[in-house]
Amino acid sequence: MNDDKAIKLYPGWKEAADRILKRWENEGYGILISFQELHGYMDITEPRNGTSAQWKSYSFEVLQATENLKKYLLEEHLLHLENVRGQGYMVLHPNDQVTIAANKLFKKAMFKVNQTIKLLTHVDMSSLSEEGKQSQLLQLEKAAWLKASFRGKRKFPGPQDKLKLVGPEEK
């Protein structure tokens, strides 16, 4: 049967999920789905010589479909798609999924702690009451304690510190 005439699922991310699941069953973890391949699965076409509004609409459509796809695969099939910059999405092995999730969480947490410390240290102390000064100091101590606890936990070691792609001939 010709692919152009085949019945496809709607919305397009459901078709992509179906095809990715079939590939995963055949090839296992570590498969790379290129951006072009993914957009083809979802039947999303890039506008040629489009206006700014068309490109904005296209970008939003791609983002929304991709997020729906990732959420569906994670929640319904326990498969995590990780973006491989400039190449596509990789279906991660559960061990890599745990490592990457923990690293992302701690990176976000450290950012928030640093942001909080910055806000707490740049306060007009002359305008604070005694109670306000005590409160500021207490909150600053808590934030500093969190920062000290995260020190040394910047990255969890794992088999996928950086996603390295392996071509079919290298497997």
C-alpha positions as a Markdown table, in Angstrom:
| # | Residue | x | y | z |
|---|---|---|---|---|
| 1 | Met | 0.0 | 0.0 | 0.0 |
| 2 | Asn | 1.3 | 3.4 | -0.9 |
| 3 | Asp | 2.1 | 5.7 | 2.1 |
| 4 | Asp | 0.3 | 8.6 | 0.5 |
| 5 | Lys | -2.9 | 6.7 | 0.4 |
| 6 | Ala | -2.6 | 5.0 | 3.7 |
| 7 | Ile | -5.1 | 5.8 | 6.5 |
| 8 | Lys | -3.3 | 8.0 | 9.1 |
| 9 | Leu | -4.2 | 8.7 | 12.7 |
| 10 | Tyr | -5.4 | 12.2 | 13.7 |
| 11 | Pro | -3.9 | 14.3 | 15.2 |
| 12 | Gly | -0.5 | 13.7 | 13.6 |
| 13 | Trp | 1.3 | 13.1 | 16.8 |
| 14 | Lys | -0.8 | 9.9 | 17.3 |
| 15 | Glu | 0.5 | 8.6 | 13.9 |
| 16 | Ala | 4.0 | 9.5 | 15.0 |
| 17 | Ala | 3.5 | 7.6 | 18.3 |
| 18 | Asp | 2.3 | 4.6 | 16.5 |
| 19 | Arg | 5.3 | 4.5 | 14.1 |
| 20 | Ile | 7.8 | 5.2 | 16.9 |
| 21 | Leu | 6.4 | 2.4 | 18.9 |
| 22 | Lys | 6.7 | 0.0 | 16.0 |
| 23 | Arg | 10.3 | 1.0 | 15.4 |
| 24 | Trp | 11.0 | 0.7 | 19.1 |
| 25 | Glu | 9.6 | -2.9 | 19.2 |
| 26 | Asn | 11.9 | -3.8 | 16.3 |
| 27 | Glu | 15.0 | -1.8 | 17.2 |
| 28 | Gly | 14.8 | -1.3 | 21.0 |
| 29 | Tyr | 16.1 | 1.7 | 23.0 |
| 30 | Gly | 18.6 | 4.2 | 21.5 |
| 31 | Ile | 16.8 | 4.7 | 18.2 |
| 32 | Leu | 17.1 | 8.2 | 16.8 |
| 33 | Ile | 14.2 | 9.8 | 15.0 |
| 34 | Ser | 15.3 | 12.7 | 12.9 |
| 35 | Phe | 13.4 | 16.0 | 12.9 |
| 36 | Gln | 12.5 | 15.4 | 9.2 |
| 37 | Glu | 11.3 | 11.9 | 9.9 |
| 38 | Leu | 9.2 | 13.1 | 12.9 |
| 39 | His | 7.6 | 15.9 | 11.0 |
| 40 | Gly | 6.8 | 13.5 | 8.2 |
| 41 | Tyr | 5.1 | 11.1 | 10.7 |
| 42 | Met | 3.1 | 14.0 | 12.1 |
| 43 | Asp | 2.3 | 15.3 | 8.5 |
| 44 | Ile | 3.6 | 18.7 | 9.4 |
| 45 | Thr | 5.1 | 20.6 | 6.4 |
| 46 | Glu | 7.5 | 23.4 | 6.6 |
| 47 | Pro | 6.3 | 26.6 | 4.9 |
| 48 | Arg | 8.3 | 27.5 | 1.8 |
| 49 | Asn | 8.9 | 31.3 | 1.6 |
| 50 | Gly | 6.3 | 31.8 | 4.2 |
| 51 | Thr | 5.4 | 34.9 | 6.1 |
| 52 | Ser | 6.5 | 35.6 | 9.7 |
| 53 | Ala | 3.0 | 34.6 | 10.8 |
| 54 | Gln | 3.1 | 31.3 | 8.9 |
| 55 | Trp | 6.5 | 30.4 | 10.4 |
| 56 | Lys | 5.3 | 31.3 | 13.9 |
| 57 | Ser | 2.2 | 29.1 | 13.3 |
| 58 | Tyr | 4.4 | 26.3 | 12.0 |
| 59 | Ser | 6.8 | 26.5 | 15.0 |
| 60 | Phe | 3.9 | 26.4 | 17.5 |
| 61 | Glu | 2.3 | 23.4 | 15.7 |
| 62 | Val | 5.6 | 21.5 | 15.8 |
| 63 | Leu | 6.1 | 22.4 | 19.5 |
| 64 | Gln | 2.6 | 21.4 | 20.5 |
| 65 | Ala | 2.6 | 18.2 | 18.5 |
| 66 | Thr | 6.0 | 17.2 | 19.8 |
| 67 | Glu | 5.1 | 17.9 | 23.5 |
| 68 | Asn | 1.9 | 15.9 | 23.1 |
| 69 | Leu | 3.8 | 13.0 | 21.6 |
| 70 | Lys | 6.5 | 13.1 | 24.3 |
| 71 | Lys | 3.8 | 13.2 | 27.1 |
| 72 | Tyr | 1.8 | 10.4 | 25.5 |
| 73 | Leu | 4.8 | 8.1 | 25.0 |
| 74 | Leu | 6.1 | 8.8 | 28.6 |
| 75 | Glu | 2.8 | 8.4 | 30.4 |
| 76 | Glu | 1.2 | 5.6 | 28.3 |
| 77 | His | 4.3 | 3.5 | 27.2 |
| 78 | Leu | 7.0 | 4.6 | 29.6 |
| 79 | Leu | 9.3 | 5.7 | 26.7 |
| 80 | His | 11.2 | 9.0 | 27.1 |
| 81 | Leu | 12.2 | 11.0 | 24.0 |
| 82 | Glu | 15.2 | 13.2 | 24.6 |
| 83 | Asn | 16.2 | 16.0 | 22.2 |
| 84 | Val | 19.5 | 15.4 | 20.5 |
| 85 | Arg | 20.5 | 18.9 | 19.4 |
| 86 | Gly | 20.4 | 19.4 | 15.7 |
| 87 | Gln | 19.6 | 15.8 | 14.9 |
| 88 | Gly | 16.2 | 14.7 | 16.3 |
| 89 | Tyr | 14.9 | 12.7 | 19.3 |
| 90 | Met | 16.3 | 9.6 | 20.8 |
| 91 | Val | 14.3 | 6.9 | 22.7 |
| 92 | Leu | 16.3 | 6.6 | 26.0 |
| 93 | His | 16.9 | 3.5 | 27.9 |
| 94 | Pro | 15.3 | 3.7 | 31.4 |
| 95 | Asn | 18.8 | 4.0 | 33.1 |
| 96 | Asp | 19.6 | 7.0 | 30.9 |
| 97 | Gln | 16.2 | 8.4 | 31.5 |
| 98 | Val | 16.7 | 8.4 | 35.3 |
| 99 | Thr | 20.2 | 10.0 | 35.0 |
| 100 | Ile | 19.0 | 12.8 | 32.7 |
| 101 | Ala | 15.9 | 13.5 | 34.7 |
| 102 | Ala | 17.9 | 13.9 | 37.9 |
| 103 | Asn | 20.5 | 16.1 | 36.2 |
| 104 | Lys | 17.7 | 18.4 | 34.8 |
| 105 | Leu | 16.0 | 18.6 | 38.1 |
| 106 | Phe | 19.2 | 19.6 | 40.0 |
| 107 | Lys | 20.1 | 22.1 | 37.3 |
| 108 | Lys | 16.7 | 23.8 | 37.6 |
| 109 | Ala | 16.9 | 23.7 | 41.4 |
| 110 | Met | 20.4 | 25.2 | 41.5 |
| 111 | Phe | 19.2 | 28.0 | 39.1 |
| 112 | Lys | 16.3 | 28.8 | 41.4 |
| 113 | Val | 18.4 | 28.7 | 44.5 |
| 114 | Asn | 21.0 | 31.0 | 42.9 |
| 115 | Gln | 18.1 | 33.3 | 41.8 |
| 116 | Thr | 16.7 | 33.4 | 45.3 |
| 117 | Ile | 20.2 | 34.2 | 46.8 |
| 118 | Lys | 20.6 | 37.0 | 44.4 |
| 119 | Leu | 17.1 | 38.5 | 45.3 |
| 120 | Leu | 17.8 | 38.1 | 49.0 |
| 121 | Thr | 21.2 | 39.7 | 48.9 |
| 122 | His | 20.1 | 42.7 | 46.9 |
| 123 | Val | 17.7 | 44.2 | 49.4 |
| 124 | Asp | 17.6 | 47.8 | 50.7 |
| 125 | Met | 18.7 | 46.9 | 54.2 |
| 126 | Ser | 18.2 | 50.5 | 55.4 |
| 127 | Ser | 14.4 | 50.2 | 54.7 |
| 128 | Leu | 14.0 | 46.8 | 56.5 |
| 129 | Ser | 12.7 | 46.6 | 60.0 |
| 130 | Glu | 14.5 | 44.5 | 62.6 |
| 131 | Glu | 12.0 | 41.7 | 62.0 |
| 132 | Gly | 12.6 | 42.1 | 58.3 |
| 133 | Lys | 16.3 | 41.9 | 58.7 |
| 134 | Gln | 16.0 | 38.7 | 60.8 |
| 135 | Ser | 13.7 | 37.2 | 58.2 |
| 136 | Gln | 16.0 | 38.1 | 55.4 |
| 137 | Leu | 19.0 | 36.5 | 57.2 |
| 138 | Leu | 17.0 | 33.4 | 58.0 |
| 139 | Gln | 15.9 | 33.0 | 54.4 |
| 140 | Leu | 19.4 | 33.6 | 53.1 |
| 141 | Glu | 20.8 | 30.9 | 55.5 |
| 142 | Lys | 18.2 | 28.4 | 54.1 |
| 143 | Ala | 19.1 | 29.2 | 50.5 |
| 144 | Ala | 22.9 | 29.0 | 51.3 |
| 145 | Trp | 22.3 | 25.7 | 53.0 |
| 146 | Leu | 20.5 | 24.4 | 49.9 |
| 147 | Lys | 23.3 | 25.7 | 47.6 |
| 148 | Ala | 25.9 | 23.9 | 49.8 |
| 149 | Ser | 23.9 | 20.7 | 49.7 |
| 150 | Phe | 23.8 | 20.7 | 46.0 |
| 151 | Arg | 27.5 | 21.4 | 45.6 |
| 152 | Gly | 29.1 | 18.3 | 44.3 |
| 153 | Lys | 25.8 | 17.0 | 43.1 |
| 154 | Arg | 25.9 | 19.0 | 39.9 |
| 155 | Lys | 25.7 | 16.0 | 37.7 |
| 156 | Phe | 24.8 | 12.4 | 38.4 |
| 157 | Pro | 27.2 | 10.1 | 36.5 |
| 158 | Gly | 25.6 | 7.9 | 34.0 |
| 159 | Pro | 26.1 | 6.1 | 30.8 |
| 160 | Gln | 24.6 | 9.1 | 28.9 |
| 161 | Asp | 26.5 | 12.2 | 30.2 |
| 162 | Lys | 26.2 | 13.4 | 26.7 |
| 163 | Leu | 24.1 | 11.7 | 24.1 |
| 164 | Lys | 26.5 | 10.2 | 21.6 |
| 165 | Leu | 25.0 | 9.0 | 18.4 |
| 166 | Val | 26.2 | 5.8 | 16.9 |
| 167 | Gly | 25.7 | 5.2 | 13.2 |
| 168 | Pro | 24.3 | 1.9 | 12.0 |
| 169 | Glu | 27.8 | 0.8 | 10.9 |
| 170 | Glu | 29.3 | 1.4 | 14.4 |
| 171 | Lys | 26.7 | -0.7 | 16.4 |
